Amino acid sequence: MTDPRSDRFIRSRLKTRHLVLLKELGQHQSILRAAEAANLTQPAASKLLSELEQTLGVTLFERLPRGVAPTWYGEVMIRRASAALAEMSLAHQEVMELLSGMTGRVAIGTVLTPATSLLPQAVQRLKARHERLHVAIEVDASKPLVERLRAGSLDIVIGRILDPSVADELVFEPLAEEPHRLVVRAGHPLCACEGMGVQELVDQGWILPPAGSILRDRLTAMFVSHGLDMPARTVETAALPVTLALLAGGDMVAALPQEVVRAQLAAGVLDVLPFDPRLTLDAYGLVTRRQHALSPGALALLEVLREVAATRPLNPLS
C-alpha cells in the first residue's frame, strides 16, 4: 500500500528541478558543478537540496572540503530521480513515435558474446523493418549495465543479474550459455601438446579478465583446485581488441567464448588449445525492468532479439 505521506510529498513538495539537481549531484559530486549543469545558481541549488533534506528528515549528501558525497539515502534518491527523469524523456519519445510512425531511440546494453553475433543480427532485422528507429548500443559487464537499466538510461540489457537484492525489480529471460575455451595464436607450442593439463598452463603468459569478474574467479578456481598458484606472467584487460592483438603477437593464453573469435579461428590467426577447461558461465539473457512499460521501439527490438535467439542453440558449442 502506498504511504499517503509519500503521495503528499510528491504532489506538494517534489518538483522537477529537485530531480534534475539530484541527478546532476550524483554525476558531478559538487554543488557548484551540479548547479551549472542544472542551469541554477549555487545558492539556489543549495536551497533546493536543503528543502529536500528538511522535507525527508535525512541527510542526502555529506558536505566535504571539496564537493559532496551521497549518503545511502542520497544514493536512493539519485537513482530514483534519474529513473523518473528517464521515464519522462521516454514518454516524450513515445508521443513523438506515435505522431510520426516507428521512429525514436532505443538503448540496449550487452555483455561481450551476444555483441558479436546475436545483437548485430537482431539490429539488422530491426532496421529492415523500422529503418528510422535509432539504436544505441553499450558493451560492458553485467553489473554496470543492470545499474544503468535500473536508472532508466537503458531500455534492455543482454546480460546476467548478479545482485540478488535487485532481482525482484527485474525480469530475466535466458538466451544462451557462454562456454569458454583457451585461445592462443595459431602455431602456439601448446597446440601440439598431447595430454595437456593445468600444470602446463600455469607456466604460460596469460591475459586475464579483471579481478572480481565471474570468469576470473573460475580461472582462479581451476588452478587452485589443482594445488597450483595463479600464473605469474599476466596482463589484465577486458578489452577484446587488446586481447586479440596480444594473442596474435605472442605466446599468451586467454579464456574466451569461441563464438567471439569465430572469424579469427576461421582465418587461421588463432587456435583453440586441445584442453577443455570446463569454463561455462551462467546463461546470459534479456533483462528488463519488471514494472516498466517499454516504448514501441524497445518492444520491437525485444521481439527481434527473441526471434534471432530462437534460431540459435542454448549452448553454442553443442
VOZADREN-382590 format. One line per 2 residues: number of its first residue (from 0); their letters; for each residue x, y negated, z of N, C-alpha, C. Coordinates in steps of 0.001 Angstrom, whole numbers, plus 500000, padded with zeros to 6 digits. Each point is the difference from the previous one (the first is absolute). Last residue first. Layout:
NUM) A) X/Y/Z/X/Y/Z/X/Y/Z ~ ...
This chain:
317) SL) 527258/526859/471388/499315/501294/499986/499719/500451/498566 ~ 502005/495795/501633/500942/501055/499612/499339/501362/499931
315) PN) 497671/495887/501354/500556/499799/498651/500935/501107/499526 ~ 495705/500192/503324/501444/500108/500162/500627/499894/498624
313) LP) 495526/499372/499957/500258/499482/501339/501478/500050/500315 ~ 498550/499577/494831/500004/500980/501089/500251/499321/501338
311) RT) 497413/497483/495860/501355/500324/500437/499941/501010/501132 ~ 496261/497729/497890/500641/500757/498916/501384/500498/500393
309) AA) 497252/497223/502840/499289/501272/499815/500631/500863/498918 ~ 501516/495525/500921/500450/500936/501021/499359/501374/499808
307) VE) 498592/496419/497243/501348/500448/499644/500496/501040/500988 ~ 495808/498049/500923/499953/500738/498735/501370/500570/499648
305) RL) 499617/497136/503734/499424/501325/500277/499963/500854/498728 ~ 501379/495585/499525/500995/500724/500799/499503/501409/500310
303) VE) 497067/497014/497900/500959/500589/499059/501123/500715/500737 ~ 496681/497831/502641/499387/501033/499158/501019/500647/499075
301) LL) 501254/496291/502617/499839/501187/500838/499433/501161/499175 ~ 500273/495782/497967/501319/500609/500138/499918/501276/500826
299) AL) 496075/497501/499592/500355/500556/498694/501368/500679/500058 ~ 498510/497668/503798/499227/501230/499821/500341/500677/498672
297) AG) 501875/495805/500857/500621/501011/500855/499265/501329/499883 ~ 498163/496311/497702/501283/500383/499423/500691/501086/500802
295) PS) 495930/498110/501638/499793/500838/498806/501314/500462/499364 ~ 500311/499025/505174/499554/499207/498852/499753/500928/498813
293) LA) 499512/501886/505074/500988/499664/498986/499369/499170/498886 ~ 498675/500514/505331/499471/500219/498657/501027/499532/498971
291) HQ) 500437/501847/505255/500359/498925/499074/499483/500367/498614 ~ 500729/502530/504486/498834/499121/499945/500315/498781/499139
289) RR) 503354/503416/500233/498741/500717/500193/498786/499097/499827 ~ 504784/499495/497388/499415/499606/501288/498594/500562/500127
287) TV) 503843/502575/497114/499188/498790/499926/499479/499675/501386 ~ 503638/503498/497045/499644/499425/501299/499229/498709/499754
285) LG) 501769/504846/497322/499375/498686/499881/499575/499530/501385 ~ 504140/503471/499712/498641/499898/499494/499529/498570/499888
283) YA) 504285/504118/501135/499604/498595/499912/498605/499941/499402 ~ 502382/504176/502892/499368/499481/498787/499766/498496/500096
281) DL) 504069/502122/502718/498543/500097/500034/499418/499357/498742 ~ 504865/501824/499364/499359/499029/500875/498487/500224/499975
279) TL) 504273/503364/499106/498724/499563/499448/499334/499066/500990 ~ 504681/502789/499246/499667/498661/500492/498728/499531/499296
277) RP) 503120/504114/499676/498640/500081/500576/499623/498683/500682 ~ 504074/501258/497357/500070/499560/501395/498657/500076/500723
275) DF) 502457/502696/495766/498733/499364/500354/500038/499601/501470 ~ 503769/500864/495883/499725/500216/501427/498723/499245/500338
273) PL) 503081/499772/495905/499336/501305/500150/499783/500357/501468 ~ 500125/494844/497768/500845/501044/500570/499222/501302/500179
271) VD) 499109/496218/496202/499498/500409/501314/500868/501138/500511 ~ 501106/495629/496462/499686/501418/500117/499501/500267/501419
269) LV) 500964/495649/496002/499980/500527/501353/499631/501478/499970 ~ 500527/497843/495904/500834/499098/500808/500121/500519/501428
267) GA) 497374/501734/496086/501268/500624/500343/500939/499107/500788 ~ 495278/499392/498361/501072/499414/499192/501366/500607/500306
265) AL) 496106/501263/502463/499787/500396/498606/501120/499486/499095 ~ 500009/498698/504515/500269/501436/499909/499868/500459/498553
263) QA) 498848/495584/500974/501454/500177/500102/500399/501475/499918 ~ 495378/498895/500087/500612/499512/498757/501510/500213/500004
261) RV) 497482/501088/503930/499708/500920/498887/500695/499564/498708 ~ 499868/498354/504831/501188/500029/499134/499801/500914/498792
259) VE) 496544/499333/503290/500555/498652/499871/501156/499969/499004 ~ 497859/504097/501326/499171/499231/499072/500593/498622/499724
257) QP) 501805/502945/503281/500427/500344/498650/499230/499194/498955 ~ 501118/498208/504947/498933/500751/499334/500415/500269/498553
255) LA) 503945/499471/503506/499033/499198/499255/498854/500890/499517 ~ 504992/499610/502991/498739/500740/499999/498934/499117/499367
253) AV) 505553/500018/499159/498835/499297/500530/498795/500938/499947 ~ 505925/499679/499497/498774/500798/500013/498871/499139/500566
251) MD) 505148/499052/497329/499148/499925/501172/498740/500846/499798 ~ 504228/498837/497236/499650/501357/500415/499130/500013/501251
249) GG) 500332/496070/495901/500876/500663/500963/499483/501373/500364 ~ 497782/496661/497058/501395/499560/499958/500930/500705/500948
247) AL) 495156/500734/499531/500570/500158/498668/501494/499701/499975 ~ 497541/499365/504064/500020/501407/499612/500717/500192/498667
245) LA) 499292/495615/501529/501001/500684/500824/500099/501475/499629 ~ 496648/497431/497904/501327/499569/499544/501109/500699/500779
243) LT) 495523/500740/501293/500272/500625/498709/501389/499633/499484 ~ 498472/497935/504005/500206/501442/500187/500376/500672/498692
241) VP) 498758/495473/499882/501314/500164/500632/500320/501480/500156 ~ 495716/498886/498367/501047/499693/499018/501414/500165/500569
239) LA) 496239/500690/503010/500213/501049/499006/501060/499634/498952 ~ 499533/498421/505227/499847/499450/498652/500328/501075/498960
237) AT) 500385/500130/504902/498701/500466/499521/499762/499558/498561 ~ 504673/501062/503262/499206/499097/499173/498661/500651/499669
235) EV) 505288/500855/502383/498590/499947/500365/499271/498994/499128 ~ 504657/503404/499987/499484/498684/499615/498515/500028/500320
233) TR) 504558/503204/501740/498612/499699/499622/499843/498567/499511 ~ 503314/504127/502182/500151/499054/498884/498620/499698/499426
231) AP) 500443/503072/503602/500751/498822/500446/500102/498940/498911 ~ 496026/503929/501202/501147/499677/499146/500655/498684/500425
229) MD) 497465/502613/503847/499619/499347/498755/501246/499727/499155 ~ 500297/504152/503294/499842/498555/500102/499493/499462/498664
227) LG) 498904/505097/501657/500954/499141/499310/499741/498535/500334 ~ 497519/504369/500985/501118/499727/500898/501059/499094/499418
225) HS) 495648/501284/498115/501092/500919/499655/501246/499749/500845 ~ 496129/497289/500430/499499/501360/500214/501021/501065/499629
223) VF) 500909/495368/499211/500049/500326/501431/499541/501428/500243 ~ 499724/498218/495566/501375/500221/500429/500067/500460/501455
221) MA) 495762/498994/498231/500593/501064/499191/501421/500309/500447 ~ 497625/496325/501897/499584/501289/500557/500619/501160/499224
219) TL) 500685/495660/498351/500723/500177/501254/499674/501356/500609 ~ 497555/498762/496255/501387/500332/499632/500847/500227/501246
217) RD) 495660/498516/500657/500002/501399/499577/501364/500446/499491 ~ 499280/495470/501345/499833/500883/501158/500074/501464/499587
215) RL) 500071/496761/496603/501252/499962/500768/499912/500942/501199 ~ 496102/499405/497432/500994/500793/499287/501327/500027/500763
213) IS) 496490/497277/501658/499681/501421/500143/501077/500862/499353 ~ 501510/495221/501826/499083/500498/498975/499761/501490/500214
211) GA) 503099/497439/502643/498617/499829/500419/498987/500473/498974 ~ 504794/498374/498360/499702/500628/501280/498559/499704/500397
209) PP) 501215/499917/494738/500199/499239/501242/499633/500810/501245 ~ 501678/502805/495787/498941/498995/500186/500200/499287/501330
207) LI) 504239/502125/497277/498942/500291/500962/498923/498921/499992 ~ 504279/502391/497124/499197/498773/499945/498757/500282/500838
205) WG) 505137/502446/500205/498538/500005/499929/499442/498595/499842 ~ 504730/503510/499454/499522/498636/500175/498496/499978/499762
203) QD) 502238/504583/501787/499814/499154/498827/499711/498549/500398 ~ 500526/503970/502905/501274/499372/499640/499875/499072/498792
201) VL) 496361/502656/501730/500371/499041/501034/501288/499262/499644 ~ 498004/503637/497358/499436/498670/499783/500526/498968/500981
199) EQ) 501041/504741/500111/500673/499358/498867/499524/498562/499800 ~ 497930/502639/503347/501395/499765/500357/500747/499287/498870
197) VG) 495477/501587/499500/500113/498673/500609/501451/499672/500331 ~ 499562/503548/496168/499181/499756/501177/500235/498613/500545
195) MG) 500723/503473/495211/500295/498798/500774/499037/499864/501173 ~ 500753/503458/496275/499795/500282/501420/500287/498811/500889
193) EC) 502234/499388/495470/499007/501032/500264/499893/500249/501504 ~ 501641/495742/496783/500265/500685/501272/498890/501003/500292
191) AC) 500559/496638/496358/500419/501366/499674/500249/500833/501245 ~ 498732/495409/500280/498995/500581/499096/500331/501456/499656
189) LP) 502787/496936/502663/499090/500884/500718/498959/500651/499096 ~ 503253/496716/498350/500606/501297/500367/499046/500963/500679
187) HG) 498154/496395/496451/500502/499932/501381/500556/501375/500394 ~ 497734/498697/495758/501382/500443/500081/500619/499890/501380
185) AR) 495990/496824/499094/500226/501200/499198/501485/500369/500060 ~ 498096/497365/504168/500295/499751/498585/500144/501329/499273
183) VV) 496780/500154/504146/501398/499586/499803/500189/499657/498529 ~ 495923/501367/504115/500336/499542/498655/501436/499499/499968
181) LR) 496205/503190/502932/501306/499356/500127/500530/499706/498596 ~ 494641/500141/501450/501126/500877/499687/501292/499206/500124
179) HP) 494438/499711/501830/501274/499389/499629/501022/501093/499692 ~ 494171/499309/500184/501207/500808/500237/501243/499290/499492
177) EE) 494942/498595/501176/501193/499333/499472/501255/500829/500313 ~ 494089/500348/499249/501145/500177/500878/501235/499391/499326
175) AL) 494914/498201/499015/501033/500967/499625/501050/500105/501086 ~ 495529/497746/500478/500191/500134/498553/501000/501091/499643
173) PE) 496294/498279/504328/501277/500579/499558/500056/500179/498488 ~ 497340/496358/503007/499665/501061/499042/501312/500605/499495
171) FV) 498035/496609/504332/501122/500637/499303/499493/501126/499121 ~ 498428/495151/502910/499530/501215/499334/501173/500555/499193
169) LE) 499641/496549/504681/500367/500291/498616/499347/501281/499498 ~ 499992/498049/504529/499677/498849/499153/500060/500341/498511
167) DA) 501194/503086/503550/498554/499792/499990/499577/498844/499101 ~ 504657/501075/500813/499351/500933/499082/498494/499762/499909
165) VS) 503684/497878/502706/499238/499218/499011/499187/500892/499069 ~ 502870/501725/503507/499175/498997/500670/499163/499174/499021
163) PD) 503347/503412/498759/498675/500517/500353/499075/498946/500598 ~ 504105/499540/496451/499670/499526/501338/498602/500478/500378
161) LI) 501921/500845/495691/500981/500516/500952/499696/499613/501440 ~ 497775/500713/494844/499671/499310/501246/500886/500599/501083
159) RG) 501048/499652/494486/499636/500831/501145/499609/499101/501172 ~ 499737/499094/494394/501032/500274/500985/499474/500907/501089
157) IV) 498322/496380/496158/500290/501418/499777/501170/500330/500914 ~ 496068/495922/500237/501364/500487/500181/500048/501465/499593
155) ID) 496690/495210/499218/500159/501459/500037/501472/500302/500265 ~ 498557/495496/500077/498682/500624/499910/500068/501507/500227
153) LS) 503222/495758/501970/499907/501083/499024/498591/500574/500033 ~ 500991/496453/502834/500764/499564/498829/500104/501089/498936
151) GA) 497853/500158/504562/499184/499537/498887/500769/499558/498776 ~ 501240/502107/504450/499953/498540/500023/499216/499420/498832
149) RL) 500768/504670/500353/499178/499602/501150/499851/498485/500072 ~ 502893/501755/496712/498615/500380/499710/499079/499538/501122
147) RE) 504553/499503/500626/499509/498985/499064/498569/500314/499555 ~ 502115/503118/502778/499821/498756/500749/499469/498891/499089
145) VL) 501176/504087/498051/498743/500127/500743/499743/498744/500830 ~ 504090/500250/497695/498889/499890/499055/498656/500071/500720
143) PK) 504037/500652/502453/499741/498596/499661/498856/499824/499004 ~ 501037/504541/501178/499632/499192/501160/499787/498530/499659
141) SA) 501502/503297/496652/498585/500054/500393/499660/499016/501113 ~ 504020/498775/496653/499707/501137/500876/498559/499900/500496
139) DV) 500961/497753/495303/500629/499883/501320/499734/501293/500752 ~ 498657/496858/495291/500577/501298/500340/500772/499851/501302
137) EI) 495730/497290/497118/501123/499937/500928/500473/501421/500291 ~ 496726/497106/496101/500506/501251/500570/501185/499710/500916
135) AV) 495375/497686/497240/501253/499691/500705/500437/501250/500768 ~ 496519/498652/495610/500384/500974/501010/501353/499606/500589
133) HL) 495491/497775/497026/501410/499875/500392/500302/500970/501131 ~ 496225/499880/495792/500189/500190/501440/501494/499969/500330
131) RE) 498019/499845/495551/500178/498692/500641/500203/500102/501508 ~ 499131/503819/497041/501304/499410/499671/500244/498677/500702
129) HR) 497092/504456/500539/499796/498640/500498/501300/499223/499805 ~ 499669/504461/498367/498579/499750/500230/499722/498535/500360
127) AK) 504411/501586/499296/499289/500337/498760/498512/499708/500137 ~ 502809/499543/503737/500127/498864/499088/499325/500281/498660
125) LR) 500138/503476/503260/499184/498883/500478/500035/498836/499013 ~ 502791/503690/499219/498603/500363/499750/499074/498856/500415
123) QV) 504545/499492/500938/499798/499995/498545/498551/500322/499650 ~ 501256/500337/504488/499921/498595/499587/499795/499906/498486
121) AQ) 500685/504271/501885/498703/499459/500406/499839/498558/499529 ~ 504134/502134/499303/498975/500604/499151/498621/499428/500316
119) PL) 503634/498615/502733/500068/499455/498638/498948/500593/499061 ~ 500209/501803/504431/499479/498637/499930/500146/499394/498611
117) LS) 501759/504418/500689/498562/499930/500284/499450/498592/499820 ~ 504778/500619/499500/499170/500640/498970/498509/499832/500250
115) TA) 503661/498028/502690/500729/500382/498792/499121/500608/498920 ~ 498653/498580/504517/500332/498822/499201/500656/500368/498674
113) PT) 498864/503216/503482/498888/499655/499099/500260/498762/499152 ~ 503521/501260/503058/499680/501053/499034/498807/499659/499108
111) LV) 501538/496937/503660/500811/500130/498796/499467/501008/498979 ~ 496530/497433/503186/501308/500564/500295/500643/500409/498679
109) TG) 496305/495971/500239/500251/501427/499818/501380/500391/500495 ~ 495617/495914/499627/501331/500341/500466/500201/501499/499904
107) IA) 496610/495918/497614/500210/501359/500484/501449/500167/500443 ~ 495851/496167/498352/501355/500184/500533/500120/501389/500606
105) VR) 496862/496959/496168/499992/501084/500973/501446/500249/500417 ~ 496740/495911/497347/501280/500561/500414/499768/501134/500992
103) GT) 497014/497293/495688/500423/499914/501387/501293/500749/500242 ~ 495680/500933/496506/501290/499319/500046/500431/499994/501457
101) MG) 495721/501819/497105/501020/500632/500820/501349/499302/499817 ~ 495626/497021/499177/500311/501384/499658/501128/500513/500876
99) SL) 498134/495589/500558/500743/500097/498739/500302/501425/499559 ~ 497483/498664/504027/499674/498956/499041/500627/500255/498638
97) LE) 500915/502821/503716/498605/500185/499586/499586/498972/498952 ~ 504258/499623/501959/499941/501190/499162/498587/500222/499472
95) MV) 500742/496535/503090/500542/499654/498689/499944/501184/499039 ~ 498719/500742/504435/499027/499126/499360/500472/499631/498596
93) EQ) 502959/502438/502678/498888/500830/499542/498938/499163/499289 ~ 503677/497781/502023/500420/500759/498827/498847/500824/499439
91) HA) 499358/497698/504040/500057/499062/498875/500360/500737/498719 ~ 500149/502506/503876/498615/499648/499708/499934/499042/498810
89) LS) 504216/501164/501723/499422/501070/499197/498547/499707/499633 ~ 502179/497041/502897/500612/499908/498676/499425/501060/499065
87) ME) 498701/500125/504459/499383/498857/499336/500572/499809/498601 ~ 501915/503347/502696/498626/500360/499634/499310/498852/499265
85) AL) 504269/499278/501823/500082/500847/498809/498607/500402/499522 ~ 500335/497631/504006/500292/499129/498869/500088/500794/498704
83) AA) 499431/502440/503967/498804/499192/499735/500217/499086/498805 ~ 503648/502573/501568/499007/500845/499343/498750/499201/499643
81) SA) 503373/497871/502459/500474/500273/498640/498984/500827/499233 ~ 499141/499212/504535/499842/498766/499236/500432/500211/498553
79) RR) 500664/503515/503045/498585/499841/499682/499742/498729/499184 ~ 504421/500878/501497/499564/501058/499082/498552/499804/499586
77) IM) 501762/497054/503232/500645/499789/498698/499489/501021/498995 ~ 498620/500470/504477/499327/498883/499340/500594/499717/498627
75) VE) 502013/503353/502705/498637/500392/499619/499324/498889/499210 ~ 504211/499089/501818/500120/500949/498893/498620/500427/499507
73) GY) 500252/497290/503872/500254/499263/498769/500104/500905/498793 ~ 499612/501874/504268/498736/499380/499620/500156/499249/498681
71) WT) 503851/501806/501884/499151/501075/499487/498650/499445/499552 ~ 503522/496306/499738/499795/501007/501027/499196/501148/499392
69) PA) 503236/496557/497104/498663/500450/500394/500047/500986/501158 ~ 503439/495837/499043/499925/501445/499763/498636/500484/500463
67) VG) 502799/495055/498337/499057/500712/500854/500047/501484/499644 ~ 503777/495578/499488/498835/500652/499435/499103/500651/501032
65) RP) 504456/498656/501576/499928/499831/498548/498829/500814/499466 ~ 500507/499753/504634/500785/498814/499644/499981/499722/498494
63) LR) 495733/502561/501709/501429/500241/500133/500769/498729/499655 ~ 494763/501933/501453/500761/498866/499482/501473/500211/500313
61) EF) 495892/503666/499216/501002/499525/500937/500766/498858/499348 ~ 494814/501606/498860/501388/499857/499551/500867/499527/501155
59) LT) 495406/501040/500693/500171/500658/498705/501441/499970/499514 ~ 497174/499891/504913/501104/499375/499271/500228/500784/498726
57) VG) 495116/499570/502587/501256/500755/499944/501054/499164/499282 ~ 495150/499025/500464/500506/500210/501344/501265/500836/500051
55) LT) 496930/498192/496330/500171/501429/500230/500476/500308/501414 ~ 499419/495474/498669/498729/500680/499760/500096/501488/500325
53) QE) 503916/497357/500206/499079/499641/501086/498667/500731/499852 ~ 503204/500511/496591/500463/500655/501223/499073/499690/501171
51) LE) 499147/497872/495838/499794/501438/499912/500367/500696/501306 ~ 500874/495396/499637/498557/500255/500034/499710/501496/500002
49) SL) 504454/498594/499376/499578/499864/501406/498504/500273/500149 ~ 501757/499889/495655/500479/501181/500704/499580/499967/501464
47) LK) 499017/496250/497346/499194/501145/499586/500412/501266/500745 ~ 502584/496121/500681/498684/499860/500610/499101/501184/499649
45) SA) 504247/499700/497975/500141/500306/501427/498651/499931/500710 ~ 500146/498654/495509/500195/501450/500118/500111/500418/501468
43) AP) 499772/495429/499035/498713/500633/499724/500094/501518/500128 ~ 503975/497413/500451/499088/499821/501146/498650/500675/499786
41) QT) 503111/500126/496352/500400/500852/501125/499103/499787/501230 ~ 497819/499202/495250/501102/499388/500738/500367/500924/501149
39) LN) 497955/502063/495443/499637/499350/501257/501197/499227/500525 ~ 499428/503331/496171/499629/498612/499696/499446/499277/501226
37) AA) 502002/504518/499713/498538/499899/500123/499485/498596/499699 ~ 504670/501018/499950/499399/500962/499076/498480/499912/500003
35) EA) 502434/497329/503064/500263/499546/498638/499320/500925/498981 ~ 499817/501250/504514/499172/498821/499763/500185/499494/498577
33) AR) 502756/503490/501461/498630/500472/499810/499063/498836/499700 ~ 504436/499019/501103/499927/500580/498653/498592/500531/499711
31) LI) 500744/498194/504332/500246/498985/498986/499835/500573/498598 ~ 499713/502891/503718/498816/499156/499900/500180/498957/498903
29) SQ) 502256/504934/500022/500336/498611/500322/498746/499156/499833 ~ 500596/504636/498557/500513/500003/501381/500456/498607/500441
27) HQ) 498046/501919/495616/501123/499073/500141/500604/499958/501395 ~ 496218/502907/498648/501006/500086/498942/501240/499184/500309
25) GL) 496219/500006/502933/500535/501351/499931/501100/500137/498973 ~ 497684/495944/500298/500852/500184/501178/500615/501389/500007
23) EK) 496832/499037/496685/501276/499329/499725/500958/500104/501193 ~ 495608/501790/500455/500731/500727/498964/501369/499378/499757
21) LL) 497116/497782/502957/500473/501264/500569/500818/500785/498972 ~ 497880/496041/498552/501133/499712/500879/500564/501289/500590
19) VL) 496089/500309/497418/501147/499649/499153/501235/499756/500857 ~ 495953/500745/502234/500471/501222/499347/501240/499736/499154
17) HR) 497806/496341/502009/500637/500827/501028/500606/501253/499368 ~ 497448/497157/497286/501345/499464/500218/500722/500739/501125
15) TK) 495459/501053/498963/500929/500517/499000/501419/499492/500239 ~ 496930/500320/504303/499898/499336/498695/501039/500590/499045
13) LR) 497285/500944/505114/501030/500420/499053/499747/499388/498625 ~ 496953/499204/503737/501361/499513/500278/500998/500283/498880
11) SR) 495167/501250/500056/500073/498627/500488/501421/499462/500145 ~ 498759/504512/498309/499056/499054/499412/500269/498554/500400
9) IF) 502628/503683/501756/500175/499909/498546/499121/498903/499415 ~ 499592/500920/504630/501343/499484/499710/500174/499789/498500
7) RD) 496101/502105/501541/499970/498548/500258/501341/499365/499664 ~ 499734/504671/499678/499180/499384/498965/499939/498483/500185
5) SR) 502156/502574/503272/500801/499955/498775/499235/499318/498889 ~ 497756/500792/504000/500982/498934/500191/500898/499862/498775
3) PD) 496797/503503/500293/499413/498706/499619/500960/498838/500194 ~ 501334/505113/498746/499967/499154/501192/499422/498642/499608
1) TM) 498895/504727/497468/500771/498765/499929/499832/499189/501272 ~ 499715/505494/499603/499158/498800/500000/500877/498749/500000
